[in-house]
């Protein structure tokens, strides 16, 4: 049985993995371009990859010998599942390989935003110590008693909820599977979650079912974060009201196009969005 690892550098960045332990016939490549993949997987039974985009056309051209594609990570939106099913190729992933680390990163981002940490760091770089010698010069929000809205309820979401509850946050969840409230977690619809939440964290795969929902969530939160500045700007531009409205429409068309582009390329697949305060 031949096993092919297409992009080892994505998985073995600390050089602790030995893929040759998987079998007697293992080909390992640090990286594979689109032009190289078909030749390299020829005659293989198992293909291992991580975050490498396999197009419909590419999988259609795979040898019939290929029976399994392993995504060595959680997300699998880079693999055309329908085409794999059509060709009888099984696809599997590793849903919980880094759940705690990703959850900790989500919480870290929340804390950074809540304390304006990046602003504080830039002040220190300028030798500005007024946050310590005078009083806190930046906005600061305590996350305890704030509402965390979690979209999705998989391994990473549950780990994120566990940490957030330990910090005293209230939890609301929207998931594709209806659930009853339990252990202090309130399950609701996506629309209600967006209304109730101070912070929103996305923990769902990027696929055809979630695509438009993610686009809608991002647009709503961009509207919220820009609403104050837009309100002030509009107040100062009454004489140019028509031009202001036209400019806003153009701006939002551009923003939505950028979001759509980022979603389609997977750049937002693992990102979190946050709204601090009300």
C-alpha positions in Angstrom: 0.0 0.0 0.0 1.5 3.3 -1.1 1.1 6.4 1.0 1.9 9.9 -0.2 2.4 12.9 2.0 1.9 16.0 -0.2 3.1 18.9 2.1 5.1 17.7 5.0 6.2 21.2 5.9 2.7 22.2 7.0 2.6 19.3 9.5 6.2 18.6 10.5 7.3 22.2 11.3 9.1 21.0 14.5 10.7 18.0 12.8 9.3 15.5 15.3 7.2 13.4 12.9 8.4 10.4 11.0 5.9 9.5 8.3 7.8 6.4 7.3 6.4 4.7 10.4 3.1 4.6 8.6 4.2 1.8 6.3 6.8 0.4 4.0 6.0 2.5 1.0 5.7 6.1 2.0 6.6 9.1 -0.3 7.1 12.4 1.6 7.2 15.8 -0.1 7.9 19.0 1.7 5.6 20.9 -0.7 3.6 20.0 -3.8 2.4 22.5 -6.5 -0.8 21.9 -8.4 1.2 20.7 -11.4 3.1 18.1 -9.3 0.2 16.6 -7.4 -1.2 14.2 -10.0 2.1 12.7 -10.8 3.1 12.3 -7.1 -0.2 10.5 -6.1 -0.2 8.1 -9.1 -0.6 4.6 -7.8 -1.1 5.7 -4.2 -3.8 4.3 -1.9 -3.7 7.0 0.8 -3.0 10.7 0.3 -2.1 12.9 3.3 -2.3 16.6 3.1 -2.9 19.7 5.3 -4.8 22.8 4.1 -3.7 22.1 0.5 -6.5 22.9 -1.9 -7.5 19.9 -4.1 -9.8 21.1 -6.9 -12.7 19.1 -8.4 -10.8 18.7 -11.6 -7.7 17.4 -9.8 -9.6 14.8 -7.7 -11.6 13.7 -10.8 -8.2 12.9 -12.4 -6.9 10.9 -9.4 -6.1 7.2 -10.0 -8.8 4.7 -9.0 -6.2 3.3 -6.7 -6.7 6.2 -4.2 -9.2 5.2 -1.5 -8.5 7.6 1.3 -7.6 11.3 1.6 -6.5 12.4 5.1 -6.7 16.1 6.0 -4.2 16.3 8.8 -6.1 19.1 10.5 -9.7 20.1 11.4 -11.0 22.1 8.4 -11.7 20.2 5.2 -13.3 22.9 2.9 -10.1 22.5 0.8 -11.3 19.1 -0.4 -14.2 18.6 -2.8 -16.3 16.1 -0.8 -19.0 15.5 -3.5 -16.3 14.6 -6.0 -14.6 12.3 -3.6 -17.9 10.5 -2.8 -18.5 10.1 -6.5 -15.1 8.4 -7.0 -15.5 6.3 -3.8 -12.7 8.1 -2.0 -13.1 8.3 1.8 -12.1 11.6 3.4 -11.2 12.0 7.1 -9.9 14.8 9.3 -8.5 15.2 12.8 -11.3 17.2 14.5 -9.7 17.6 18.0 -5.9 17.7 17.4 -5.5 21.3 18.7 -8.9 22.2 20.3 -7.4 23.5 23.5 -4.7 25.6 21.8 -7.2 27.2 19.3 -9.6 27.9 22.2 -6.9 29.6 24.2 -6.1 31.7 21.1 -9.7 32.8 20.8 -9.7 33.8 24.5 -6.4 35.6 24.1 -7.8 37.6 21.2 -10.8 38.6 23.3 -8.6 39.7 26.2 -6.3 41.6 23.9 -9.3 43.5 22.4 -10.9 44.1 25.8 -7.8 45.7 27.2 -6.7 47.5 24.0 -3.4 45.6 24.3 -2.1 46.4 20.9 -2.5 50.1 21.6 -0.7 49.7 24.9 2.1 47.8 23.3 2.6 50.5 20.6 2.6 53.2 23.4 5.4 51.3 25.2 7.4 51.0 21.9 7.3 54.9 21.8 8.6 55.0 25.4 5.1 56.3 26.5 4.6 54.9 30.0 1.6 57.1 30.9 -0.7 54.1 31.4 1.4 53.4 34.5 2.7 56.9 35.5 -0.7 58.6 35.2 -3.9 56.6 34.7 -5.1 54.1 32.1 -5.1 56.0 28.8 -6.9 53.4 26.7 -10.4 51.9 26.8 -10.7 48.8 28.9 -13.6 46.3 29.3 -13.9 43.5 31.8 -15.2 40.4 30.2 -16.8 38.9 33.3 -20.6 39.1 33.0 -20.3 39.9 29.3 -22.2 37.6 26.9 -20.2 35.4 24.6 -22.0 34.2 21.5 -20.6 31.0 20.1 -21.5 29.9 16.6 -21.0 26.2 16.4 -20.7 23.6 19.1 -17.8 21.3 18.2 -14.6 20.4 20.1 -13.0 23.9 19.9 -16.3 25.7 20.7 -16.7 23.6 23.9 -13.1 24.3 25.0 -13.7 28.0 24.4 -16.9 28.0 26.4 -15.2 26.2 29.3 -12.5 28.9 29.6 -15.0 31.7 29.1 -17.3 30.4 31.8 -14.3 30.2 34.2 -13.8 33.9 33.5 -17.4 34.6 34.5 -18.8 35.1 31.0 -22.4 34.2 30.1 -22.8 31.8 27.1 -25.2 31.7 24.2 -24.8 29.2 21.4 -26.2 28.8 17.9 -25.6 25.4 16.3 -27.1 23.5 13.4 -28.4 20.8 15.8 -31.2 22.1 18.1 -30.3 21.5 21.8 -31.9 22.2 25.2 -30.1 24.6 27.6 -27.8 22.9 30.0 -24.9 23.6 32.4 -25.5 27.4 32.1 -25.4 27.4 28.3 -28.3 29.0 26.5 -29.0 27.6 23.0 -30.7 29.9 20.6 -31.0 31.0 16.9 -28.2 32.9 15.1 -30.3 36.0 14.8 -31.0 36.0 18.6 -27.4 35.3 19.3 -26.2 38.4 17.4 -28.7 40.5 19.3 -27.7 39.2 22.7 -23.9 38.9 22.4 -21.1 41.3 23.5 -18.5 39.0 21.9 -19.0 36.5 19.0 -16.7 33.7 18.2 -17.1 31.5 15.1 -16.5 27.8 15.4 -18.0 26.3 12.3 -16.6 24.9 9.0 -16.6 27.0 5.9 -18.9 25.2 3.4 -21.9 26.0 1.1 -24.3 25.8 4.1 -22.3 28.3 6.3 -21.0 30.6 3.6 -23.9 33.1 3.5 -24.4 33.0 7.3 -20.7 33.9 7.9 -21.0 36.7 5.3 -24.0 38.0 7.1 -22.4 37.8 10.6 -19.3 39.7 9.4 -21.4 42.4 7.7 -23.5 42.9 10.8 -20.5 43.3 13.1 -18.7 45.6 10.7 -21.9 47.7 10.7 -21.8 47.8 14.5 -18.2 48.7 14.8 -18.5 51.5 12.2 -21.9 52.8 13.4 -20.6 55.4 15.8 -18.0 56.9 13.5 -20.5 56.8 10.6 -23.2 58.5 12.8 -20.8 61.3 13.7 -19.6 61.7 10.1 -23.2 61.8 8.8 -24.0 64.5 11.4 -21.2 66.7 10.0 -22.2 66.2 6.4 -25.8 67.3 6.3 -25.2 69.6 3.4 -23.8 66.8 1.4 -26.4 64.3 2.5 -27.0 62.8 -0.9 -23.3 62.4 -1.6 -22.8 60.9 1.9 -25.5 58.2 1.3 -24.1 57.4 -2.1 -20.6 57.1 -0.7 -21.9 54.8 2.1 -23.5 52.6 -0.5 -20.4 52.3 -2.5 -18.3 51.7 0.6 -20.5 48.8 1.7 -20.5 47.2 -1.8 -16.7 47.3 -1.7 -16.6 45.9 1.9 -19.0 43.0 1.1 -17.0 42.2 -2.0 -13.8 42.0 0.0 -15.5 39.8 2.6 -16.9 37.5 0.0 -13.4 37.2 -1.6 -11.8 36.4 1.8 -14.4 33.8 2.5 -14.1 32.1 -0.9 -10.3 31.8 -0.4 -10.6 30.4 3.1 -8.8 33.4 4.7 -11.6 33.8 7.3 -12.3 30.1 7.9 -10.6 30.1 11.3 -11.0 33.7 12.3 -13.1 35.1 15.2 -15.1 38.3 15.3 -15.5 40.3 18.4 -17.8 43.2 19.5 -16.8 44.6 22.9 -19.5 46.6 24.7 -22.9 47.7 23.6 
